[in-house]
Structure formats: C-alpha cells, structure tokens
Amino acid sequence: MTFNDLNLIPEILKALSKENYVTPTPIQEQSIPAVLAGRDLLGCAQTGTGKTAAFSLPLIQLLSEDRVKPHKGRRIRSLILTPTRELALQIYENIQAYSQYTQITCSAIIGGVSQKAQERALNQGADIIIATPGRLIDLVNQKRIDLQHIKILVLDEADRMLDMGFIHDVKKIIAKMPSKKQTLFFSATMPPEIAKMVKSLLTDPVRVNIIPVTTSVDRIQQSIYFIAKENKQKQLNHLLLDETIASALVFTRTKHGADRVVKELAKVKISAEAIHGNKSQNARQSALSNFKSGVTRVLVATDIAARGIDIDELSHVINFNLPNIPETYVHRIGRTGRAGLSGTAISLCEVDEIPHLKVIEKLIGKTIPEVKDHAFPMKVGEVPSKAVQSSKPSAARAASSKPAASSKPAKPQVNPSRKPKPKSEWFSKGRQTSRG
C-alpha cells in the first residue's frame, strides 16, 4: 500500500512526495481512513510508529474540505494537546510540511517562551493550534483563545500527561469546547485514569493498537551491565571512549542526575548537554539542535523531556538508570533502530533496579544479554548474574546489603513502636515516577 491508496487530496500527496513519504506505517494505514470517515479514534501506540502523520494528514484534509474562508482572526477549528514543548514543536513542524500546499495554518502554543509572539500568530489566524496544557490554560483564561469552534480534538501522549499531572488541566480545557466534536486519543499505555477518560470522551471509537514491543526490540542489539551504583559514571565514561558510538541518547531518572552526568562527562572531554524540565525552552531547543547536527555527541535526558525527540539514525541509547515502568524501556530504546535500521541499547543496572529489569524482560519476552567482562564489575556477593533471573526482589536486596567478611557489621536501628514492613513493600519506593 502507498499513500495514494488512502484517498488523500492531491495537495497532501504532493507534500508527502516532497518529504519522501512513500509507504504508510501500520498506524497510518489503519487510522487515516477512519479519521477521514469522521470516526473517533483510540490509538495505542508508542513513539516512533508514525502517529503524528496518522492524525495530522486526515485532520488537514478534513479542515481543507470544510469550506471556511481564510481571514485574519479565523476561528480555531482543531486543537492538538501534547505533554511537552519538544513534542508540540515537532508536531508543528510536521503539520507545516504536510499542509504546505493547502491554505491550512497552524500555531504552536507552548510555555517557557514569551507569549507575545504566540499572541501575534493567533491574531493572524490559525486553523490548528498545537499546545501544551499550561500555556493554553493561561491564554484561554486571558480570553486570547476561544475553543468554542473546535471540530477536531487530538490528545497525544495522554499517559504522559497523566504522569506529569496535567490531567486536571486537560479536563478544564475540554470543558471549554463543544460537546459535539471528533476526538482522536493516543496513549502508549492505558492506566485506569486514562481508560476512564476514553469512556467519557470517545463515541464508538475505532481502536488501533500498535504496540510493536517484540518487533522493535528484536532489531535492536541490547546488553546490560550489572554494576555498583557508584561506578555507573565511570562505566559510562569508559563506554563513550569508543568513538564508534557516533551519537548517544542517555536516559537518567532525575533532572539533577542528568546535570550531574553532563558535568562528569565534561571532565573527560566528552561533549554532552542535558535536556529536562528545569531548562529554559531556548536551552532545550539549542541542546536538541546541537545533538541533531552532531555538534554535541551525547544528549542526556529525562523521560518526560525526551518525548518528542525525533532523531534519524541515532546509533545508541544508554539507560544510565533503568525505568520503573517497563513500557518506558521500550519507548527509550525504540528511539534507535528506526525505519528498519539497526541500533544499540545499553543499560547500566544497579542492585535496586533488578526488580525493574525482571519486569522489563517479562514484557519484551526475552533475557537481555549480560556483558560480563567489563571494567567495573559488581563485587562478589552483591548480586551474582545468574541469580538475577531466579531470585526474588527481596533476595536481591538482601544479597546487596550483606556486609563484607572483613567489615564490622553495623548495629541495626530499631524503633520498637513500629512494625517492620513486609518484604513485598521493600521496593515500593521504586514505583514512584519522577517528573522530568
């Protein structure tokens, strides 16, 4: 199948040809006809499956066919909500490319930059706005944006908006729109709160499920290093001495951790920049631009900030910290090995992350190969590699906490009024999600 088989208008096909799009991805093939038919859509898809074009192309066509005369201050007819600035800007750039031969206009409404330029763009008129919830709420409250004429709503990365605490803002925004509209809903995972939203927002939706866990991971060369926490930075430095690693996207759990990794890499003359929620929008865009152009070899990111990073031919993804949500691991490593290319994913696993590893391996249906001969192996008695697959999380924790034979055991601190936690709760802290 080609895009010519999807009943797209000539203006869009001309734009796709210019952008060298030939064959639609599975989510595009299944979604575009349903959206063109006016149906609500529920798409379960991870980053890198082509979902931006899956909703953008039919959206542009539907608005083009809806005969509204272009004029200054034209009514906003479609809203695309995204969790991060990077993703909003990426969608904005894509829609500009797809709609270049139509009269459709769009604007990006994001935080972290002055809203004056955004106000000027809105005054010129926009059919589509791509927005992050915070800035959009501000402009709606200032009565600079009217959502009463929205005909098509797109919620992208809904699960990440939940993680970031945006769901209440999203509900407020939706309340400002007409009840009758076409809604396209995309989420990589379906936690209970998101499932509840789906039921309340969508009417008889077409469901498209594109979660290629096994196909995406099978073409990526994966490996894992079992390593003491204090040696992770040394191991990362050692790995990056290999000049065949042309570009590496390194994931950390926290913003502070990302900054610390960049600082330590600078000490060994490895060019790196961080991208996370505490950085200004200009700093984030600069770091991303430098990485894409090859000026910076290493980009260190938190999961939330990395949403929307779309880099062709990324050679390596390195998990400095393993994620506590298994689907996140798949999303991370899926940023390499795109478009049928091979890629490499390397993970550094400390003792406390072994429970996360076991859940990840269960999801992908395979054991990640261990690199045994490396510069900074775990000490004997911490966690034997063979025991990782069979031991319970509590056993791993117990093994890691055993004192060496030559060391003096520490005296336990006991609060007699407090009952000990059951073993099942030993790893409860690991379930918390950090906001990047």
N, C-alpha and C positions, 0 to 999 in steps of 0.2 A: 504494500500500500504506500502511496505517496500523499502529500498534502493536496494534490489535485483531486484526490478521491473523496475529500471531506467537505465538498460543497462550499468552499471558502470563496469570497469575492475576488475578482482579478487584482484589485489594489493590494490585498493582503498577500496573495500568491506572488506578486511582483516583489514585495518587500522580503518575503521569505527566500525567494530566489537570490536576491541581493545579499542576504545574510547567510547564504549557503545551507539553508534548511532543505532537506530532500525527503527524508523518511520520518514520519511521526513516531514518537515513543509510544509505548503501550498506554500510558495515561492520556496522552494527546489523542490517540486513536479512539479511545473509549469515551473521553469527556467531551470533545468538541461537538460531535453530532447531538449529544444530549443537551448541551447548553444552547446550541442553535435552535433546538426544538422548544426552548423555553422552560426546560425542566430544572428543578432544584437539583443540586449535586452534592454528594458526600464523597470526598476523596480521601482515602487513607494512603498517604504517600510520603516518602522521605525526601530529603534534599537530594537533588541530582537526578530526579526522574523526569524532569521536563514539565513540571506542573505549572510554571509561570505561563508558558505558551498555551497550556491546556485550558486555562481560564481567560487569558488575555486575548487570544485570537478570536474566539466566538464573541467575547464581550465587545471588542472593537467593531466586529461585523454587525452585531445587533444594534449598537448605537448608531452606526452609519446608516443602517436601513430605517431607523426611526427618524423620520424626516423633521429634524429641528434645525431651523436656520441658525447658522453661526452668527453670533453678535457678542459685543462686549458684555461681560457680566452674565454670560449664558448660565443656565441652571446646571448644577452638578447632577449628573444622571447615574453615576456609578461611583461607589466607594470601595477601595481595597484596603483592608486593615491588616497591618503586619506588626510583629512584635519589636523589630529592631530597625534602626536607621539604615544600616547597611542593606538589609533586605528590601526596604522601601525604595532606596535609590537604585538598587539592581532592577527591581520591577519597573520603576520609572524609565530607566534606560531601555529596557526591553520593549515596553509599550511604545516609546518614541520610535524605535526601529520598526516595529510591526505596523505602526499606523502612519508611516511617513508619506504614503501615497493617498491617504484619506484626509478628511477635514477634522478628524478627531484630535482634541487637545487634552493634555493631562498635566497635573502638577503634583509635586511631592511635598507633603506636609509633615515635617519631622522636627523633633526637638534638638537641642544642642547647637543651634544656629539662630541668628536673628530672624524674627518672623516678618520683618519689613519686606524682604524680597518675596516671601511667600504671599503676603498681602497683595503686592503688585501683580503677581502671577494670577491670583484669584480674581483681581479686578479686570484682568484681560479676558477672563472666562476660561473655564475648564470643564470638559465633559466628564473626565475621570480624575479623581484625586486618590493618591496612594499615601496613606497616613499611618503614623504611629499613634496609639490611643491618647497619650498625654497631651501632645501639641494639638491634636484635633479637638479634644475637650476644651482646651483653652480658647481656641478660635470660635468654637460653637458658642461658648459662654459669652464671648465678646461680640456675638452676633455678626461675625465676619464670614461664617459659613452656614448655609442653610441646607439641611439634609432632607427637607420635605419633598424633594422631587427625585429621590433616589429610586432607580428602577432595578438596578442590579447591585447586590452587596456580595463582596468576596471577603471571607475570613481566612487568612492564610496563616499557617503555623499556630493553630488555635491552642494546641497543647503547650507550646512555649509561652503563649500569652498568659495561660493559667500559671505556669511556673513563675513568671515574672510579676504576678499579682495584678494583671491588667483586666481580669475577667469582669470585675465590677464596673470599670470604665467602659468596657465593650458593651455591657448591658445598658449603660446610660446612653451610649451613642446609638444603639439600636432603637431605643425608646424614642429617639428624635426622628425616626424615619417612618415612612408609610408602612402599614402592616402588610399591604399587598406589594410584593416585590419578588424578584428572582434571587435566590440565595445560593451561593457556592461556598462550600465549607470544606477546608482542608486541614488535616491533622495527621501527624505521623503516628501518634498513639491515641487511645480512646479512654482516658480515665473517666471515672463516674461523673465528674462535673461537666466534662466536655460532652459525654453521652447525653446528659440532661439537656444541655443547650441544643444539641442536634434535634432532639424531640420537639423542643419548643419553637425552633426557628424554621425547620425544613418541612415542606409538604410533599409527601410521596417522592422522596429523592431517588435519583439514580445513584447507585452505590458503585464506586470504582475503588478497588482495593489493589494498590500497587506497593507491596512491601517486599522487594526482592532481596530478602536477607541472604539466602544462600547464593543466589546468582551474583550479588555484588561482592560478597566476601570471598567467593571461590576464585575470582580473578585477581585478588589482592594477596600478595605474599605477606603473611602475618608471622610475627615472632614475639616472644615475651622474655623479658629478663627478670628473674627473681632477685631482688636487690634490697639491701637495707636502706631505709628512708634517707639516712644522712649521706649515702653515696649516690643518690639519684642524679644530682647535678654533675658529679664527676663522670658518671656514665654518659650523660647527655653530651657533655663536652667531648668525651672520647669518641662518641658516635659521629659527631659533627666534624671531627678532624678528617673524616672520609670525604674527599672532595667530589666523589661520585653522587653524593646527596646534593643535587642541584638546588632543590628548594624543599623546605620542611615547614609544615604547619604543626606547631607544638601546642598541645592542649594541657592546661592546668585547671585545677578545681576552683581557684580563687583569683581575684584581681591582684591581690598582694603577691600571690605566688607567681603570677605572670610577670610582674615587675621585677621580682627577685631573680627569676630565671634570666631575663634580659640583662640585668646588671651583671650576673655571673658570667654570661656568655661574652659580654664586652671585655671582661678581664682577660679572656683568652683569644681576643681579636676575632670573634665571630660576630658578623653583623646581624643584629636582631632588633625587632621592635615589638611592642605589646599593643594589643587591641582589646579593650574591655570597657565596661560601662562608666568608669571614672574618667576616661579620656574624653577630651572635647571632640565634637564631631569633626573639626578640621584635622585634629591629630589622628583620629581613626582613619579618615579618608587618605591622609598623607601616608600613613603606615601601610595601608592596603595597596595604594598606588605604587609605593616603593617595592613592595613584595611582588606585585604582578609584573612590574617592569624588570625585576631582577636586581635592583639597586640593593635591596635587603634580601639576604638569603634565608632568614628564619623569621617567621611570624609566630608570636606566642599569643594565644587567645584563650578566653573562657568560652564555654559552650554557647552562652546567650549571644555574646558579641560576634561569634563566628557564624550565626545564622545569616545567610545572605552572601557569605563569601563564596564567590564562584570563580575558581582559578583553573584555567586549562593546563593540562599536562603537569599537575602537581606531583612531584616524584615521591615524597614521603609524608606520612602523618605519624607523629610521635605522641603517644599518650604519656606525658610526664606523670599524670595521675589518672588512674582508671576511673571511669564514671560509675556512679552507683545506680544508674538506670541502664539496663542492657541495650535498649534501642539506641541510646545515645552513642554507644560504642560503634554501632553500625553506621549511624549518621556521620560520625567523625571519620572513620576510615573510608567511607564512601566518597569522600572529597578527593581521594586519589583513585586512579583506575577508572576514570570516567570515559565515556564514549568508546567503550571497548578496549581502552588502553590498560596496560598492567600498572600496578602500583605497589607500594610497600608501606606496611603499617607496623610500627614497633611500639611495644608497651613496656613500661617500667613498673613492676608490681612489687609493692612492699607488703609486709605481713598483713596489715589491717585491710588491704584491698583484695585479699584472696577470696572472701565471700562474693565480692563483685565479679571477680574473674569466673567463678563457678557458674554464676547466673548468666554471664555473657556467653560462655561456652555452651550452656544449655540452649540458649536462644539460637545461636548460629549452627548448632548441631555438629560441632567439631571441637577437638582439643587444639588450642593454639600451640604451635611448636615452641619448646623452650630452648633458648640459647644457653648452653651450659658453660662453655669455655669463654669467659669474658673477664674483664679486668677487675671487676668489683663484685665477686660472688657473695651470697649470703654466708654468714659464718655457720659452721657445723652446729646443728642443734636448733637453729632458728626455724626454718621450715624446709625439710627435705623436699625436693621437687616431686618425687614420686608420691609423696604423701598428700600433695596438693589436691589430686584428683579424688582421693578416697576419704580424707579427713573431714570432719565436721568443722564449721567455723570456730566453735569453741575449742576444738583441739588445736587448730592453727594458732589461736590466740594464746592458749596455754603453752604451746611449744615456744612461741616467741618470747614469752615472759619468764622462762626458766633461767635462773642466773647461771653464769659460767661456774665451773667447778672451783676455780681459784678465787672467785669473788665472794665477799661476805654477804649473805642474804639480808635483804632489807627487812626491818621489822614492820609487820603489817599494821596499817592504821585502821582501827575498827571502831565503829560507832555502835555501841551496844543497843541503842534505842532504834536502830534502823535495820530492817530486814534485808538480807542480801538479795540482789536481783537474780532472777532465774537466768540460766545460761542463754535462753532464747532472746534475752534483751541485751546481751553483751554488745551486739553490733547495731543497736537501734540508732545510734548517732550517725552511722553511715548512710542511713536512709534519707537524711536531710539533703535538700538540694540547695546549692549555693547560687546566689543571683550574680551573674557575670555582668 
